[in-house]
């Protein structure tokens, strides 16, 4: 009998989460001119301060940096990204 969820579903979710987190760290390295470790710490600290998960915050940060939709993403993470990094992201967009 085959699984309804499909094979590797959990693994794919974890891999996607790691990709989002890595991409979000890269966004912050560029925005903040900081190290990857500092970017990771900022993501975790910001998530904790705003009551959301670091992976949710990472997905929103990447979507926002890509000018993508955040409608289907965690509302707290969307607010946190706008408050914390929104001004920097808008500044970068205006300079391009």
Secondary structure by P-SEA (a helix, b strand, c coil): cccccccaaaaaaaaaaaaaaaaaaaaaaaaccccaaaaaaaaaaaaaaacccaaaaaaaaaaaaaccccccccaaaaaaaaaacaaaaaaaaaac
